[in-house]
Amino acid sequence: MIRLNARSRTAVLGMVALVGVGCAHQLLAPGASRSGSTSSEGSGAAAPAETAAGFMPTAPAFALTAVPEAIVPGAGGEAPAFDPTRTKAVLEDARLVQVRAAVERGAFVEAAKEMGGLVEALGAGAAERQAWLYQLGRLREMGGDPLGAVKAYQGAAGAAPQGVLASYAHYEAATLLGRAGDADGALAEAALIPPGLAVEKDLEATVAGALAQKGEMEKAAATWRAHLARSPRPAGWVQTSLKFAKALLARPSEAHAEEAARVVRRVLDEAPGGAGAGEAKELEKQALMTLPSARRGALEHPGLEAMATRGRALVGARRGREALAVAETLEKMLPAQARIEALPTSNELQGKAQGAAAQGAAAQGAATAQGTATAQGTATATAGGSGQGAGAMPAALTTVQIEVACAAAEIQAQALDLLKRKSESSEAYGVAVARCSGQAVQPEVLYRAGRAAMRGGNQPEAIRRFAMLERDYPRHRLADDARYHAARAAKDSGDDATFAQMMLRLPDDYPEGDMAADGLFELSLSHMEKGEWGAAVVPLRKAHERFPRERAYQTAGRLPYYLARARGEAGDKAGAVALYTEVIREYPLTFYMALAYARLHDLDAAAAKVAVEETRARDEHDPGPSLVPRSPAFGEAAFARAVALSQQGEVKLARGELDLLGLGARTATPEVLWASAYLLAATGAPVDAHGILRSAMIGPRPGRTEIGEWLDHYPAGAWRSAWELAFPRPFAAMVTAEAGRAGIPEALAYAIMREESAFDPRATSVAAAYGLMQLIVPTAKSMAKKMGLPYDAEALKRPEVNIALGCKYLSVLRGEFPGNPLLAIPGYNAGGGAPKRWVKERPEQSFDLWVERIPYEETRNYTKRVITSMAAYEHLYAQGMTGEALRSPSAVSPLAKTAGASARR
């Protein structure tokens, strides 16, 4: 399958900026003009129209023709159907084999030349003409010929003006002309685009830029404002904001300079990771220099409320150091009496103000006999809090000052949290809770305060803060979380009785909460760690009865698995076998199913084999999801465009159209979700398809539709295709070669890639980890030295480099745990030294309980997630149940356990 996505064109499109405004149209084929082209590729273009909202050019909507054949009209009142077997990527056409070969080599110029010749050979009315011309436009873009691409896109639009790709052909042409500096051409193409496309936001930015270039700044500004106001952070908002600010400053006025300063200030405060900060600072400096001192001062020295807003924005952008600096500035701006921990409540403040007003009135009356001047002086002293005269409030705090003092403490605490400064964070939250108590402390702040106290080792303070949350916000979504963590804090303090009581009452006190199962499990886990298996049965049984079906990957099958373990350890082998069998049957290829299979295999190998075979036989004959789903949504223009764009390799644009039908928000019907997954997989985008199914593994969420029924069935019969969608094998040849060279299971390499990057070769994390297997440069360097491979950030985004280095690193980690190579998985996430340390602390613990007690929640869940994926890949593609995930050892480290036993002897 050939996949050409928008990301791969970014560098090529940057070349368009080198083309000047005056010469842009001259680079088109002879006969081309601003209104169209007379060549066989050209199409007409109308003048731009204005709308009231943002001066956004629009064309009237029209009925689509030539709907993709994969959309099958319904008969006899039936809804339309989608047949994925009738759709394939454009470059899969047998006539385009030479084009496809050139693309596979990355020879886009050659591919475009070959494609152009084949397009010319097509008849004028050929059904493929629009699709082929559109693909020619894409190939020319990637080959560094953006204006040749414009000509092809215009030809695609003209080939079938009401065809399913016409609107996007105009959009691509408008975008490229805008980047080339051809404002008139961009606006002309934009005017031909009907409303309702998923790219309307992007088109707004193009139109705004073109209007600004033509000198129509007010229209451009209105369009930019409308674009940036559509959502809190529309895609590309940082660069759009910077472009808007530059356009404002290019046409100087005080109003423009002030707006530009505010626009870039938002970038400085809210851009994740400080993106665009350097350019934003320069633009802010330029804007402020052009303002008179009075107007400049308000922007350079914002007041208390503006600074508090800035601090909250920086916290939201997870920019801890800058947020901390703002909090410190706020503290300096506040009067001294606002910098204490306990501030007056709103009622106290109001009472003091009323008392002061009464005293002032009395003083006013008494002053009448002494003259107006004296009375005015007394009133002024009372209102201003100067401390002079009878009844004055000495240095009284205003409501704003009290609110900002509360905000400053919250910002400081959250910033320290982001910076992982545990003890300081806990102390800062204590100040925040005390300061804000009179203003009604937000439940989120109380919750974070409690968690910070726990991390800082101050369990009594954590319990107090969680108790405040439960008392003041008993119906808040975090109230049951507060109970759960307060119970854990009690246990950490040595109060096992309170811990047990709080956890047992959790399901009854919060019947609608989502922490009850975790609470009961935590209680049972504390018993199991002590070897009190009989005592563990009670909370496990209660939890299993109350929550018979947990769905999220980290809990699916957890309760029946541990209930089986507890019964088995207590001597009830038959009960254990029955429950292990239940887990194998009901929770296919999950972390706990893998554990259950290994345990049952040790108890009764035949029973383990039968449990899997019988369940697979059941699912072999289950009808499964329809491969040709029906839905009224398949008659929507958005779905037709999504199909056509997917066939072109325009995955990002296709996803946008599917999002109009509810894919991204998960409000779509199951039929649309299945069709979207089938479509993306059939047109060469299995990585994008797998995300639609894998989201169901997180578990049900309010207001969201997930297609999770495949999780209840083994990959047999009709269900196998669903599992293959959820667990694809991209870069298969590379993975097979490098996993074999490194001596690791292919299933492990795929599982790590799936969970680290979701198979995105260019993924970059906030911790500067790169590529498919998310390697940091120092780790890559240590592996690359032995292999003669590059290891810089860009090299790590190349699949052949990343997979080789990642597999080698896994091999090294596995070598450090010869008794249990699965320990390489938490080592991959937390560093190889972490699981060694944890094994040393608990050398004789069973592997299952050891995983449950991994101290880092991220690593604990990561380990479960990777083993889940590994089990799926083993079963799907390794043809058996003998893989490492499905035969995990009982002890965390058999070697350590043996060594410990020998030492005791």
N, C-alpha and C positions, 0 to 999 in steps of 0.2 A: 504494500500500500504506500502511496505517496502522500505526504502531508506537508503542505507549505503554509505556515501560519504567519500572522502579522508580525510576530516578534522577530522572525528571521529577516524581515525587510527593513528594520529600523535603521541600520547603518546605511543601506542603499538610499533610503528616502532622504537621509540627511544631505545627500548631494544636490537635491533639488534647490536648496537654499542658495547655491552658487549661481543659479540662473537669474539674470537680471529681469526687471519688469519689462523693459523695452524689448528684449529679445526673446521673451518666452514664446510668443506666437510664431516668431520667425523660425523656431526650431521644429514646428509642426511640418507635416508633409505639404508639398505644394498644393495650393488650393484651399488650405485650411484658413479659417478666420475666427474672429472672436465669436461669431454667431454660429459657427459650425464648420464642416469640411465637405468638400465636394468629392473626396476620395471614397473608395469603397468601404473604408472603415468609419467614415464620419457620420455625424448626426446633427440635426439642428438644435439650437439653444435659444431660448427666449430671454427677454430682459428680466432682471430681478423685480420681484414685487415686494411690497412692504406689508407687514401685519402690525397690529397695534402692540403686540407683546414683543418688545425687543427687536422690532424691525427684521424679523426672521423671514426670508423669502420662502414661500411655499407654493406648491402646485396642487391643483385639485386632485383628490383621490380618484383612482380609476380601477376598473375590474382587471384582474390579472388574467393573462392568457397563457397557454402552453404550460399548464401546471405539470410538475414532474410526474412521470408515470408511476412512481412509487405510491402516490396518493390515489387511491382507488375510490371512485364515487360510489356511494351507497345506492342500493336498489330497494324498491318497495318500502321506502320510509326509513331505511337503515342509515346510520351515520357513516361518513366516509371511513375508509380503512387505510392503514399505512402498511405497505409490504416492503420490508427492508431488503428482501432478495431482489427487488427491482431497482435498487439504487446502488451506484458505485461512483468512485471518484472519476472525474473527467479524464484524468491521465491514465485510467485503467482501460480506456478505449484501445482496442487492438491496433487501430490506425495511428495511434500516437506513441507507438512503442519506442521510436527513436527520440521523441521528446522526453519521454519518461526516463530513458537511459541517460540522457544528458543531465536531467534534473538530479538523478541519483548520484552523478559525479560532481554536482555543484556547478556545472557548466551552464549557467543561466543564459548567457548571451547566445550560445549555440542552441539551447533549447528554444529561445524566443525566435531565432532565425528559422529553425525547422518548423515551429508552430505557425509562423507567419506564412510560410509557403503553403502549408496545408490549408490554412484559412482561405488564401487566395484561390485555391483549387475547388473550394466548396461552391456550390451554386448559391445564388443570391437568396433563394427561399429555403435553403437547407434548414432542417429543424435544429441542427447542432450549432448554427452560426453564432447565435448570441452567446452560448456557453463557451464556445471555442475562442471567440474574440475576447471575452472576459478573461479567460485563462491566459491569452496572449498578453493582455494588459498586466497581469500579475507577473508573468515571466519577464516582461520588459522592465518592470519596476526592480525586480531582483537582479536583473542584468545591468542596472545602472542607466537605464534610458527612461526617465520618468515622463518626459514629454511624448515619447513614443508610446508609453503606456497610456497617456491621456487620449491619444488618437485611437488606440484600441478600445478603450472604455467607451469613448464616444461612438465608435462603430458598434459596440455591443448594444448600447442603448438604442441606436438607430435601427439595428437589425430587427428588433421587436419592441417598439415603444411601449407596449403594454405587457411585455414579457416579464417573467418573474424576477429577472436580474436587472431590469432596466433602471430601477431606482438606485440600486447599489452601484451600477456602472456610473451613473451621474454623480453619486456621492464620492466614489474614488477619483473621478476626474476633478471634481470641485476641490477635494483635499489636495491633490497634487498641484493643481494650478495655484491654489492658495499658498502652498509652500514655495512654489516657483516665483511668487511675487506678482502673479497675474490676477489682480483683484477683479477686473471686469469679467474675465473668464470664469473665475471661481464663483462669482455671484450669478453668472448666467447659468452655470450648471446647477447651482443650488436651487435656483428658481424652478427647475424642472422636477424637483424631488417632492413627492406628495407627503403629507403628514402621516405620522404613525409608525415610522421606522424606529428601530431600536437605537439608531445612531443620531437621533435628533440632537442630543446634547453635544456630541462631537461636531456636528454640522454647525451648531450655534457658534462654537469657537472659531471655526473656519470663516464663517460669515462676518463675525465681529472683526477678525483680523483684516479681511478684505475691505470692509467699510472704513476701518481706520487708515488703511493704506491709501484709500481714495480721498482722505481728508474729511470724511463724514463722521467726526469723532463723537458727536452726541448720539447718533444712531448706533455707532459701534459700542459706546459705553453702555447704552441701554441693553444691548444684546449680551454683552459680557456680564452685566449685573444679573440679567435673567438666567443666564447659564449658571453662574456661581450660586444663585439662590435656589436652584432646582432641588438640591440636596445639600446636606452639611458639607460633604466633601465629594463632589462629582469626580469621575475619573480624570486624572491629569490636572487637577485643580491647581497644583502648585505652579506648574509651567504656565497654565492659562492666566493665573493671577499675576505672574511676573510680566507676561506679555501685555496684559491690560495696563499694568502700572507704567511700563515703558511707553506705551502708546499715549497715556495721559500726560506724561512728562515731555513727550515730543511736541505737544501743543500747550505751551506754558500758560498757566493761569493759577491764581491762588486756589480756586476750587479744585482744579485738576491735581495740583500738588498735594493738597490735603487728602483727597480721595486716594491718590497713589500711595501716600504714606500709610493710610489705614489698610489698604489692600496688602502691602508687603509686610506690615506688622502682623497681619493674620498668618502669613507664611512663616514669619519668624517665631510665632507663638505656637502654631498648631501643626506644622509639617512634621510628619513622623521622621525621627532620626535626624532632624535638622536639614532636611532636603531643601536645596535652593537657598540656604541661609546666606552664603557669600554674596550672591547677586542681590538678594533681598536687602542686605545691609547697605550695599552701595546705592541701591535705588532709594532707600529710606533717607540716606544722607543727602542725596541729590534733591529729593523732594523737600526736605526740611530747610535746605539752604535757600530755596526760592521763596520761602514764606516769611512774612514779617514776624518780628519777635513775639508779638502777642499771640498770634495763631500757632507759631512754632512751639511756644512754651507749653501749651496744653498737650501737644503730642510728645514732646521730649520728657515732660514731667507729669505723667498721668496721675490722677488722684487715687485715693484709696480703693474705691470700687473698681476702677479700671485695672489697677494693678492686681487686685484679687482675681478678676476675670482672667487676666493674663496667666497668673499662677495656675489656676484650674485648667486652662487650656494646655499648658505645658505638661501638667500631670497626665491629662488625657492623651497627649502625644508620647507619653512615657519618656519624657526628657527630664530625668531626675535632677541632674546637676543644675540646670537652668531654673527649674521650679524651686529648688532649694534657695538659689540666689534671690529669686523674687520674694520668697517667704522672709528671708532675712532683711530685704529692703523694706517690706511691709512692717516688720517689727520696728525698724528705725523710724518709719513715718508715723507710727502710732504714738500717742502720748504715753508717758511712763506708766500711768495708772491702768493702761489697757494691756500692759505686758505681763500682768500677773496671771496666775492660773485660774482663779475664781473671779468671775465678773458678775455684776448685778444682773438679775433676770429682767426681762422686759417689763414685768409687773412692778418690780422694784424701781426701775428707771421711770416708769410712768407715774408711780406714786411720788417719787422725789420731784418730778417735774410739776405735778399738780400742787404739791406742798409749796414749792418755790413760787409758783404762780400766785397762790393764796397770800403768801407772805409779801410778795411784790405788790399785790393789790392793796394790802393793808398799808404798806410803806407809801404807796402812791397817794392814798387818802391822807395820811399824816403829813405828807409833804406839801399838800395844797396850801396850807397856811404859810409855808416857808417860801413858796414861789415855784413857778413852772420849771425853772432850770434845775432846782434841786430834785424835783419829782422825776424829771427826765433822766437825771443822773442815776437815781436809784433804780428806775426801771431798766436802764441799760445794763447796770451791773448785774441785776437779777437775770435778765435774759441771756446775757453774754457769758455768765459764769466767771466773771473776772475776779470774784472773791472780795469785791469792794461793796460796802453798803449792807444794810440789813437784809436778811433773807436770801442772800446769794448762795448758789450751789458751787462751792469751791472746786474748780477744775472738773466739772461734771462731764461725763462721757455722753456722747450722742449715740443714738441707736445705730447709726452707720458705723461708728468707731467700734462698738461692741460686736456688730456682725462681722466686720473686717478682721477684728482680733480673733474671732472664732475661725474665720476662713484661713487666716495666716497660719494658725496652729495646725489646721487640717492639711494645708498644702505642705507644710514642713514635714509632717508625719508621713504623708504619702510619698513625698520625694525621698525621704530617708528609706522608706520601704522599697522603692524602686532601686535605690542604690545598695540595698541589702545590708544596711548598717543596723543590725538587729537591735542592740541595746539602746542606741540612740532613737531608733524608730519607736520602740516601746515607750520610752520616756516622753517622746513628742506626742504620741497618741494620748498619753495620760494628761498632758497639758490641754490637748484638744477637747477631750471629754470634759474636763473641768471648766474650761472657758465656755464651751458651747452648751453646758447643761441648762443655762437659763434661756437658751434660744431653741430648745428641743434638739438634742443631738441626733443627727441623721443615723438611721439604723445601719447603713453601710459603714459609717465611721466607727460606730460601736463594734461592729463585727470585725473590722480590720484592726481595731484597737485590741480586741481580745486575742486575735491571731498573733499580733505583734508581741503581746505579753507572753504568749505561749512560746514563741520562737526565742524570746529573750530569757526564758526560764523562770518567769515570774507567774507561776500558776495561780496563786491566790488572786492576783490582780486580774488575770485572764477570766477567772470564774466570776469576779465582781462585774466586769464589763459585759460578759455574756448574760449575766443575770439582769443587768439594766436593760439590755435589748429585749429579753423575754418579757420583762415587766412592762416596759413602755410601748413595745410594738408586738403584742402577742399574736397578731394575725399577719405579720409581715412574712415574706417568703424566706427570710433569714432566721426567723425565730427558732425553727427546728434545727437549723445548722448550729445556732448558738448553744442549744441544749446538748447536741452531740459533742461539740468541742469542749463545752464545760465539763461534761462527764469525763472526757479524756484527760482534761487538766486535773480533775480530781484524782484519777488513777495515777497520773504522773506524780501527784503529791503524796501518794501512798494510801489514799482513802478508797480502798476497793469497794467498800459497802455503798458509799455514795455513788460511785461509778456504776455499779450494778443496778442500783435503784433507778438512777436517771435514765439509763439505757432501756431498762425494762418498761418504764413508763412512757418512753418516747412515742411508740406507735399509738397509744391511747390518748396522749395529750395533743398530738399533732397528726390526726388521722389523714389529713390531706397533704401532709408534708412528704418530702422525698428522701428523708434521712433515716426513716424508721428501719428499713432493711439493713442499712449500714450500721446503725446503732446496735441492733441485735447481733449482727455478725461480729462486730467488734467485741461484744461481751463474750460470745462463744470463742472467739480467737484467744482471748485472755485465758480462758479455761484450757483450750487445747495446748497452748504454749507451756502450761504447767503440767500437762499430762492428765488433766481432769476431764477425760473424754465423756464420762457419764454426765457431768454437769454441763458440758457443752451441748448435749443433745437437746436440752430444754429450750434455750433461746433459738437454736437452729430449727427445731421443729415448729416453734411459734412463727418464726420468720418465713419458713417455707409454706406454711399454711396461709399466712397473711399475704405473701407475695409469691404466688406459685410460678410466675414467669418474669424473670429479669431479662432484659433484652440487650443492654449495652455490652460491648465487647469485654469490658473489664469485670463484669458481674454475671454474664450469661452462664448459667449452670452452677454458679458458686454455692448456693444454699444446698441443693441436693447432693453436690459433690462432697461437701464437708459433713453433711449429715451422714452420708455413706461412710466416710472416714471415721467419724465418731462412733457409729454403731459397730463398725468392724473392729476398732480398737477396744470397744467395750465387750467384744465377744460375740456379736450378732453377725456372723459371716453371711447368712442368707439375706438379712436386711441390707447389708453393705452391697452384695452382688446385685440385688434388685435396684438399688438406687444408682449404682455405677451404670447399670444398663439403661436406666432412665436418662441419665445425662448423655450417654452415647447416642441414644435414639432422638432425644428432644433438642439437643444443642450441637448440631453437627459442626465439627472442625473448629471448635472454639478452644480457648486456653484450658477451660475446665474439662471439656470433653477429652482433650489430649491427656490431661492428668488422670481422668477417670479410666481411659482406655489402658494407660500404663498400669494403673493399680489393679484393674480387673484382669488384665493379662497375667499379672503376677499371681493373682488368686486363682484364676480359672481361664487359661488361655483359650479354651474352646468357647467358653461363654462370651469372651470379648470378640472373637471372630464372628460368632453367630449374631451378636447384637448389631454389628456393622452390616453384615450381609443381609440380614432380614430387613433392616431399615432401608438399605439401598434398593432391595427388591420392591419394597413399598413405594419408594419414590420413583423407581423406574417406570411404574405404570400410572403415576400421578399426571394429570393433564398439564400441569405447570402453567406458566404465563403464556398468553397467546402470542405467537410470533407475528401475527397480523392483527394488531389491536384496532378497535374502532372507537372513534370519538368525534363529536361535532367540531372539536378543536382542529382536526385535520383539514377541515374546510376553510380555516382562517388563512388570510394572506400571509400572516407571520410564519405559519408552519411551512407554507409553500416556499417562502424565501429561505427559511432555515434549511430545508432540504437542498435547494439549489446552491446555497452558499457552502454547505458541507461538501457537496460534490466538487466544488471548486477548491477545497482545502482551506476555506475561510472559516476556520473553527471558531475564532473569537467572535466574528460577526454573526455566525449561525447561533452561537450561544446567546447572543444578545436578543435575537428574535425569539428563541425558545424561552428566554426570561420574560418576554412579554406575555407568554402563555402560562407563567407561574413556575418555571423550572427553578430559577435561582432562589426564589422565596419559598419554594416547596408548597405552593398553594395549587399547583396543577393536579389534575386527576392522575391516578396510577397509570392509566392508558397513555397519557402524554409523557410521563416519566419513563415508562418502558420504551416508548417509541423514540424518545430522545436518545436513550442509551443505545438502542439498536442502530439508529441513524448514524451517530458519531462513530460507532465501531465499524459499520459497513463502509464508511467513507474514509477510512484510514486514520481515525483518531481514537484508538482504543483507550489511551490514557485519559482522555476527557470523558469517555463513556464510563470508565470504572468509578469515577468520582460520584456519579449519580447513584450507583448502588451502594458504595461504601459508606455514604452518609447515614444509611440506615443502621450501621453497626454502632453508632453513637447512642442509639436508643431513641424512643419516642419523645418528641418535644411538642408542647402545646402549639396549636395553630399550624402545624407542618404536616404535610403528607409525605410518607416515605414508602418506598417499595421494598419492604423487608421480609416478605413471605419466603423469599429464597433462602433466608437464614435458617428456616425450619426444615429444610430438605437437603439431602446429600446431592452432590453433583451427578445425578443419574437421570437418564431420560431427558425430558424437556427442561429439567432444572440445570443440566450441565452448562447450557449456553449462558445462563445467568451467572453462574460461578466463574465462567471464563471471562465474562465482562467485568466482574468485580476483581478478578485476579489475573490481569493480562501479563504477557511476557514480552514487553518491548526490548529491543536491543538483544534479541535472543542469541544470535551468533556470538556476540561479544561476551555475554554472560556465561554461555557454555564454555567458551575458550578460557576465560580468566578464572572462573570458579574451578575448572579442572586443573589449571596451572597452579592455583593457590591451594588446592586440596580441600576445598570447602563445599558443602552442598549447594547446588544451584538454588534450592528452595530458600536457603538462608540469604543468599545475595539478593534475590527478588524481594524477600520480605523486608530486608533493610531498606532497599530502594523505595519500596511502596510506602513505608512508614516515614522515611526521612524526607523525601522530596515529592512524593506522589508522582514519580517518574518524570519530573521536570528537569531536564539537563542543565538549565541555567538558574536553578533555584539558589537563592542567597539568603542566609539567615542573619538575624541581628547579631549573632555571635561570629560573623564572618566565616561561616561554613559554606562550602560551595558544591554545587552539582548534585548528581543523582544520589550519591551516598553521603553527601554533606560532610566533606572533609575540610578541616582547617589546614592552613598552609603548613604549620610546623609538623603536624602528623603526616601530611602528604610528602613533605620533604624527607622525613626519616624513611619512608617507604620508597620514594623515588630514587634515592641514592643507590639502592640495591638493584634497581630495575632500569636505570638509564632513561627515566621519563621526566618531563617537565612537571612542575608542581605549583606554578603561580596561579593566581585567582582565575585568569582567563583559561589557562590550560585545564583547570579542574572543572570547567564547564563543558569540556569536550567528553562525550560519553566514553570513548575508547581509553582516555587517560583516567577518568574518574573511576570507572569500573575496575580497571586493572589495579589501581592503588587501593581502592576500597576493599577488594577481595583479598589483597595481600595483607592489609591491616587486620581484617577479620581472621586470617590465618594465624597471624602473630598472636592475637588475643586468645584464640582457641588453644594455641600451644601453651598458654599460661594456665589453662584449666584442663589438664588431661583427664581428670576424673569426671568432669561434667562440662563439655564444651558449650553447653547452653549458657554458661556464665559469661561467655563473651558478649552476649546480648546486652545485659546491663552495663558491662564494661564499655561497650561501644557508645553508650549514652552518657555515662558518668565518669568514664576514664577507667583504665584497667586496674588501677590501684583500689578503687572503691569496692568492687565485689570481693577482692582479696581481703580487705579489712573487715568486711561484713562476715565473710566465711570464718575468719579468725575469731570473731566475736561469738559466732554461733556454729561451730564446726559440726556438731552432731544433729543439727536441726534438719527436718525433712525439707525437701526442695520447695514444696508447695507453701509451707508456713514461712520459709525463708523469704520467698518472693513477697508474701503479704507484708512482711516487716522490712522491706527495703525502705530506708529512711526518707528517700526523696520520692514524693508522689509522682513526679514526672517520670523518673526512672522506673518506678514500680509499674505504672500503667504502660510505659513503653515496652517493658519486658513482656507483659501480657499480650500487648498488641502485636509485637513481632512474632511471638510464638504462635499466636492465632493465625497470622498470615503464613508463617512457615508450615503449619499443619495443613492449611488449604493447598499450598503449592505442592507439598509432598503428595497429598492424596490425589490432586488433580492430574499431576504430570509425572510423578514418579511411580505410579501404578502399584500402590501397596500401602500397607500400614506399618512399615518397618522403619520409617524415618526417625530422626532424632526427636522432633517435636512430639510425635505420637508414641515415643518410647522413652519419655523423660525419666531420669533416675529418681528413685525414692528419696535418697539422701542428697542434700545440697552438694556435698563433696564426699564421695565414697572414700577417697584417699585420706581426707582430713578426719573423717569419722573413724577409719581404721587406726590412724595414728593416735587419735585421742583414746581409743579403747586400749591400745598397746601401752600407752603411758600410764593408764590407770592400773594395769596389771603389774 
